């Protein structure tokens, strides 16, 4: 199914992350945000007034609107699956914030409904479509580090109770550092190295209670229900062996890289996968030091929503989209794989696979993504 008009978008969830979607989608000529909804109608009305959206409504009213082609699902993780399935059953394509769902069963259900209805599923993160990671993908595919053999990925620090106004969901089922930040790292690793086949893991809850330090709820306690330190290894189908640590339990700072890829002829220093830009640094075996590489691709600023943009062109032109449901499900399964490997004391073997997405066009081409 293709479209001969701009993709008409409804946004569900008008919380903290929604502002950048409202702002960026307004810049993308193929997208028309025509409605927004929230569990709080007042919050939806405030967002509509701020961003010039024609219609603020309830979630059910948005889903019943026949003029909406695609729903952007920005609800909390625990509601991702329910809202996405409702949108699909209402005949709308859906693009959601990460993770795709909380459980593998929910993620599979989303993909099954989409297939049955002939609709598309997309999912954040789309940071891997930015200039930083895309430049790294290009360098790897062109052989600048030779054959990739190993990778490291680290995201460690103190938890979001230090800055987020409502941090409780980070410590509930479906939260924690792996489900919060893991999608950025795993998606980028898959984009660069391909799908994962096997995972090992060790997990722990270092502090069973957290005290909120940010304003609004300062001093309140959070009961921690999910691991806050996750460490493990990944075996990629390509033969690359990866090492990964995700933690909310590091309070004294660190000097770890975000991601590094080690090849037979050099090392690639990959920028923060939570961002869209650089720096990208390369050191070949015959070089005395790392050199910063100019980025070959655009979308280097905060371009959240570029995954929706790519998906919209894909819908209009009948081609695959890059931040797709199969990729998001592979990431979801991998995140559970770390937890399962720790709980069961054995390797977790991946049941799903996916394709590394096609490179973006070079340049900042919001009108020409095909």
C-alpha positions in Angstrom: 0.0 0.0 0.0 1.4 3.4 -1.0 0.1 6.9 -0.4 -0.3 9.8 -2.9 -0.5 12.4 -0.2 1.6 13.5 2.8 1.5 11.0 5.7 -1.0 12.3 8.3 0.3 11.7 11.8 -1.3 11.5 15.2 0.9 11.6 18.3 -0.2 9.7 21.4 1.6 10.7 24.6 2.4 14.4 25.2 5.1 14.0 27.9 8.7 15.0 28.1 9.9 13.3 24.9 7.1 14.6 22.8 8.5 18.1 22.3 11.3 17.1 20.0 8.9 15.0 17.9 6.5 17.9 17.5 9.3 20.2 16.6 11.1 17.9 14.2 8.1 16.5 12.5 7.0 20.0 11.6 10.3 20.4 9.6 9.8 17.3 7.6 7.7 18.1 4.4 6.3 14.6 4.0 4.7 14.6 7.5 1.6 16.4 8.6 0.9 16.1 12.4 -2.8 16.6 12.5 -3.7 15.5 16.0 -2.4 14.7 19.5 -3.7 12.8 22.4 -2.8 11.9 26.0 -4.2 10.2 29.0 -4.5 13.8 30.3 -6.7 15.7 27.8 -5.4 19.0 29.3 -1.8 18.0 28.5 -2.8 17.2 24.9 -4.6 20.5 24.6 -1.5 22.3 25.9 0.7 20.6 23.4 -1.7 21.3 20.6 -1.7 25.0 21.5 2.1 25.2 21.8 2.9 23.4 18.5 0.0 24.5 16.4 -1.7 21.1 16.2 -5.3 21.3 14.8 -6.8 18.6 17.1 -6.3 17.7 20.7 -8.3 14.7 21.8 -8.6 11.5 23.8 -6.6 8.4 22.7 -9.8 6.6 21.5 -10.8 9.7 19.5 -7.4 9.8 17.8 -7.5 6.1 17.0 -11.0 6.4 15.5 -10.0 9.3 13.2 -10.0 8.0 9.6 -7.8 10.8 8.4 -4.8 9.6 10.4 -2.4 7.3 8.5 0.4 6.8 11.2 0.4 6.9 14.9 3.6 8.0 16.9 3.3 6.1 20.2 5.2 8.1 22.9 3.5 6.4 25.9 5.5 4.9 28.8 7.1 1.5 28.1 4.4 -0.5 29.9 1.8 0.9 27.5 3.7 0.6 24.3 2.3 -2.7 23.2 -1.4 -2.0 24.1 -1.4 1.4 22.3 0.5 0.1 19.3 -1.8 -2.9 18.9 -4.9 -0.6 19.2 -3.4 1.7 16.5 -2.8 -1.2 14.2 -6.2 -2.7 14.7 -7.6 0.7 13.9 -5.8 0.5 10.5 -2.9 2.8 11.2 0.8 2.3 10.8 2.6 2.8 14.1 6.0 4.1 15.1 6.8 3.9 18.8 9.4 5.0 21.3 11.8 2.4 22.5 11.5 -0.3 23.6 9.1 -1.9 21.1 7.4 -3.6 24.0 8.1 -4.8 27.5 7.9 -8.5 26.8 8.9 -10.7 23.9 5.3 -12.0 23.7 4.0 -8.4 23.4 6.6 -7.6 20.7 5.7 -10.7 18.7 2.0 -9.8 19.0 2.7 -6.3 17.6 4.5 -7.7 14.5 1.8 -10.4 14.0 -1.0 -7.8 14.0 0.9 -5.6 11.7 1.4 -8.5 9.3 -2.2 -9.5 9.4 -3.4 -6.0 8.8 -0.9 -5.2 6.1 0.6 -2.3 8.1 4.1 -1.2 9.1 5.7 -1.0 12.5 8.6 1.3 13.2 10.5 2.0 16.5 13.0 4.2 18.1 15.8 4.6 18.5 16.5 6.3 15.2 19.8 7.8 16.3 21.6 5.2 14.3 20.3 7.0 11.2 22.2 10.1 12.2 25.5 11.2 10.7 27.7 9.7 13.5 26.6 6.1 13.3 26.0 6.2 9.5 29.6 7.4 9.0 30.8 4.4 11.1 28.6 2.0 9.1 30.1 3.3 5.9 33.7 3.1 7.1 33.1 -0.5 8.3 31.5 -1.6 5.0 34.2 0.0 3.0 36.9 -2.0 4.9 38.7 0.9 6.7 39.3 -1.3 9.8 39.5 -4.6 7.8 37.4 -7.5 9.1 35.6 -6.6 12.3 36.5 -9.0 15.1 35.4 -7.5 18.4 33.4 -4.7 19.9 32.8 -3.0 23.3 29.8 -1.0 24.4 29.5 0.8 27.7 26.8 3.0 29.3 27.5 3.6 33.0 26.5 6.3 35.4 24.2 7.3 38.1 20.5 6.7 37.7 17.8 9.1 36.4 16.4 9.8 39.9 19.1 12.5 39.9 17.5 14.5 37.1 14.2 13.1 35.8 11.0 14.6 37.4 9.2 11.3 37.3 11.9 8.6 37.4 9.8 5.7 38.9 9.3 3.9 35.6 13.0 3.5 35.1 13.1 1.1 38.0 9.9 -0.8 37.2 9.5 -3.9 35.0 10.6 -2.9 31.5 13.0 -0.3 32.8 16.6 -0.4 34.1 19.7 0.6 32.1 19.4 -2.2 29.6 15.8 -1.4 28.6 16.3 2.4 28.8 19.7 2.8 27.1 20.4 -0.7 25.7 18.2 0.0 22.6 20.6 2.8 21.5 23.7 0.6 21.8 22.3 -2.6 20.5 20.6 -1.0 17.5 23.8 0.8 16.6 25.9 -2.4 17.0 23.4 -4.3 14.7 23.5 -1.5 12.1 27.3 -1.8 12.1 27.8 -5.5 12.6 24.6 -7.3 11.7 22.4 -9.6 13.8 23.2 -11.3 17.1 23.1 -15.1 17.6 24.1 -15.7 21.3 24.3 -13.8 24.5 25.8 -14.3 28.0 24.9 -12.1 31.0 25.2 -11.2 34.6 22.8 -8.8 36.3 22.3 -7.3 39.7 20.3 -4.8 41.8 22.9 -3.0 43.7 20.5 -0.7 45.6 17.0 -2.1 46.3 15.7 1.3 47.1 16.4 4.6 45.4 15.8 8.1 46.7 14.5 10.7 44.2 16.9 13.7 44.2 15.3 15.8 41.4 12.7 18.5 42.2 9.0 17.8 42.3 9.4 14.4 44.1 12.6 15.0 46.0 13.1 12.7 49.0 10.5 10.1 47.8 11.7 6.5 47.6 11.5 4.1 44.7 11.4 0.3 45.1 13.7 -1.2 42.4 12.1 -4.1 40.5 14.6 -4.5 37.6 18.4 -5.0 37.4 20.4 -1.8 37.5 23.8 -3.3 36.5 24.0 -5.6 33.5 27.2 -7.0 32.0 27.6 -9.6 29.3 28.9 -10.7 25.9 27.3 -10.9 22.4 28.2 -13.3 19.6 27.3 -11.8 16.2 26.4 -13.9 13.2 29.4 -12.3 11.4 31.7 -13.8 14.1 32.3 -10.6 16.0 32.4 -10.9 19.8 31.0 -8.0 21.7 31.3 -7.0 25.4 28.6 -4.8 26.9 28.0 -3.1 30.3 24.9 -1.1 31.1 24.7 0.4 34.6 22.8 2.9 36.8 25.2 2.0 39.7 28.3 4.1 38.8 28.5 7.2 41.0 32.1 8.3 40.7 32.4 8.9 36.9 34.3 6.7 34.5 36.7 6.8 31.5 35.1 4.1 29.3 34.4 4.7 25.6 30.8 4.5 24.4 31.4 2.0 21.6 34.6 0.8 19.9 34.9 -1.6 17.0 38.1 -3.6 16.6 39.1 -4.9 13.2 41.9 -6.8 11.6 43.4 -3.5 10.3 42.3 -0.8 12.7 40.0 0.5 15.5 36.9 2.6 15.1 35.8 4.9 18.0 32.1 5.3 17.7 30.2 8.3 19.0 27.5 8.2 21.7 24.7 6.2 20.1 22.2 8.3 22.1 23.2 11.2 19.9 23.0 11.8 16.1 26.4 13.4 15.5 30.1 12.7 16.1 33.0 12.6 16.7 34.0 9.6 14.7 37.6 8.6 15.2 39.7 6.0 13.3 43.1 4.5 14.0 44.5 2.1 11.4 47.3 -0.4 12.2 49.9 1.8 10.5 48.8 5.1 12.1 50.4 6.6 15.3 47.2 8.0 16.7 43.4 8.2 16.2 42.2 10.7 13.6 38.8 12.3 13.5 36.9 11.5 10.4 34.6 14.0 8.8 31.0 12.8 8.9 29.7 11.6 5.5 26.0 11.8 6.4 23.6 14.4 7.6 21.1 14.5 10.5 23.9 15.3 13.0 21.8 17.5 15.2 19.0 16.2 17.4 16.9 14.6 14.7 14.6 12.4 16.7 11.8 11.6 14.3 14.0 10.9 11.3 13.0 7.3 11.7 9.3 8.4 11.2 10.5 10.5 8.2 12.2 7.5 6.6 9.1 5.4 7.4 6.8 7.9 5.8 8.8 7.9 2.5 8.9 4.1 2.6 5.1 4.0 3.0 4.6 6.5 0.1 7.1 4.7 -2.2 6.6 1.1 -1.3 10.1 0.3 0.0 11.4 -1.1 3.3 11.9 1.4 6.1 15.1 1.3 8.2 14.0 1.6 11.9 11.6 -1.3 11.4 9.8 -3.7 13.7 12.0 -6.7 13.0 15.1 -4.7 14.0 13.3 -3.4 17.1 12.1 -6.9 18.1 15.7 -8.4 17.6 16.9 -5.7 20.1 14.0 -6.4 22.5 14.9 -10.1 22.5 18.6 -9.4 23.0 17.9 -7.3 26.0 15.9 -10.1 27.6 18.7 -12.4 26.6 21.1 -10.7 29.0 18.6 -11.1 31.8 17.7 -14.7 31.0 21.4 -15.7 30.7 22.0 -14.4 34.2 18.9 -16.0 35.7 19.4 -19.3 34.1 23.2 -19.4 34.3 23.7 -20.3 30.6 24.0 -18.7 27.2 20.9 -17.4 25.6 20.5 -18.3 22.0 18.6 -15.7 19.9 15.4 -16.9 18.2 15.0 -13.9 15.9 17.1 -12.3 13.3 17.0 -9.1 11.2 18.9 -7.4 8.4 21.3 -4.5 9.0 19.5 -1.5 7.6 20.5 0.0 4.3 22.7 3.1 4.5 21.0 6.5 4.5 21.7 8.7 1.5 24.7 11.0 2.1 23.9 14.6 3.1 21.0 16.1 5.1 18.4 15.2 2.5 15.0 15.5 4.2 13.3 15.5 0.7 15.2 12.6 -0.8 15.6 9.5 1.3 15.1 7.0 -1.5 
